[in-house]
Amino acid sequence: MSAVSELKEYLLKRFGKGIRILTFNNGKSCLDKVDEYTNIVVLNNHIKGENSVEVLKSIKETNPDTEVIILSENNDVASAIDAYRAGAKGLIIKGRGFGKKIGDRVVRIFTAPIRIIERELGLSERIAVFIMSFLTIGLAVLLYFIFHK
């Protein structure tokens, strides 16, 4: 089983079908799929004949809110620094357990608002989750009434 297939299988088991996982053979096909609705991209650091940092910059130009996680073959510090400067949210080294590391990073990205509420307001995690849930439901109801007149 390839590393990409292993990653897709792990993330599907962990998050179910609620997360859409796509793989790309090159930067062009990746950039063709990234749009304003793309939340997270796992980008291979070694794309044949392409500079992954330039692909990352193009992703951020298309949607600055897209979080990009770089998947690397090695622990190259210079590549990691370039990736973070270009806007990467994390760098994961391929190897044993890399799927879990990416899954954990995805969870951190999705739960970031809760951690911000906890830290900034000094609230417990349960209260922060309640506030975030309340705000999300309130926003959904508001949008429903706005768009279903």
C-alpha positions in Angstrom: 0.0 0.0 0.0 1.4 3.4 -1.0 1.9 6.2 1.6 -0.9 8.2 0.0 -3.3 5.3 0.1 -2.4 4.6 3.7 -3.0 8.3 4.6 -6.3 8.4 2.9 -7.4 5.2 4.6 -6.3 6.5 8.0 -8.1 9.9 7.6 -11.2 8.3 6.4 -11.3 6.0 9.4 -10.6 8.9 11.8 -12.9 11.6 10.3 -15.4 9.5 8.3 -16.8 10.8 5.0 -17.2 14.3 6.4 -13.7 15.1 5.2 -12.9 15.1 1.5 -9.5 13.7 0.7 -8.0 14.3 -2.7 -4.6 13.3 -4.1 -2.7 15.0 -6.9 0.1 13.9 -9.3 1.2 17.5 -9.8 0.8 21.1 -8.7 -1.4 22.1 -11.6 -4.1 19.5 -10.8 -3.9 20.6 -7.2 -4.4 24.2 -8.1 -7.2 23.4 -10.5 -9.1 21.8 -7.5 -8.4 24.4 -4.8 -11.1 27.1 -4.5 -12.7 29.4 -1.9 -14.3 26.4 -0.2 -11.0 24.4 0.3 -10.2 24.1 4.0 -7.1 21.9 4.2 -4.6 20.7 1.7 -1.9 18.1 2.4 0.9 18.9 0.0 3.8 16.7 -0.9 7.0 18.6 -0.5 8.6 16.7 -3.4 6.4 17.3 -6.5 8.3 16.1 -9.6 9.7 19.1 -11.5 7.8 21.6 -9.4 8.6 23.8 -6.4 6.1 22.9 -3.6 6.6 26.3 -2.0 5.5 28.0 -5.2 2.4 25.7 -5.3 1.8 26.6 -1.6 2.0 30.3 -2.5 -0.5 29.8 -5.3 -2.9 27.9 -3.0 -2.7 30.9 -0.6 -3.4 33.3 -3.4 -6.5 31.4 -4.4 -7.7 31.1 -0.9 -5.7 32.7 2.0 -7.8 30.7 4.5 -6.8 27.3 3.2 -4.6 25.6 5.7 -1.7 23.7 4.1 0.2 20.8 5.7 3.5 19.9 4.0 4.3 16.2 3.8 8.1 15.8 3.5 10.4 12.8 2.8 13.1 14.2 5.0 13.9 16.6 7.8 15.2 19.5 5.7 15.3 22.5 7.9 15.6 25.0 5.1 12.6 23.5 3.3 10.6 23.7 6.5 11.5 27.4 7.0 10.5 28.2 3.4 7.2 26.4 3.8 6.3 28.1 7.1 7.3 31.5 5.6 5.0 30.8 2.6 2.1 30.0 5.0 2.2 26.3 5.8 0.4 25.3 9.0 2.7 22.3 9.6 5.3 20.0 8.3 5.0 16.3 8.7 7.9 13.9 7.9 6.8 10.7 6.1 7.4 7.6 8.1 5.8 5.4 10.7 2.7 7.1 12.1 2.7 10.1 9.8 -1.1 9.6 9.1 -1.8 10.0 12.8 0.3 13.1 12.9 -1.6 14.6 10.0 -4.9 13.7 11.6 -3.8 15.4 14.8 -2.8 18.5 12.9 -6.2 18.5 11.2 -7.9 18.3 14.6 -5.8 21.3 15.8 -6.8 23.3 12.8 -10.5 22.7 13.3 -10.4 23.3 17.0 -8.3 26.4 16.9 -11.3 28.7 17.6 -12.1 26.8 20.8 -8.5 27.2 22.0 -8.5 30.9 21.2 -11.8 31.4 23.3 -10.2 29.4 26.1 -7.0 31.4 26.1 -8.4 34.9 25.5 -11.4 34.6 27.8 -9.8 32.4 30.4 -12.7 29.8 30.2 -12.7 26.1 30.6 -12.7 23.9 27.5 -16.3 22.8 28.1 -17.6 26.4 28.3 -15.5 27.3 25.2 -17.1 24.4 23.3 -20.5 25.5 24.4 -19.9 29.1 23.3 -18.6 27.9 19.9 -21.5 25.6 19.4 -24.0 28.3 20.4 -22.4 30.8 17.9 -22.3 28.2 15.1 -26.0 27.3 15.6 -26.9 30.9 15.9 -25.1 31.7 12.7 -26.7 28.8 10.9 -30.2 30.0 12.0 -29.4 33.6 10.9 -28.2 32.4 7.5 -31.3 30.3 7.1 -33.6 33.2 7.7 -31.5 35.5 5.4 -31.5 33.1 2.5 -34.9 31.6 2.8 -37.2 34.6 2.7 
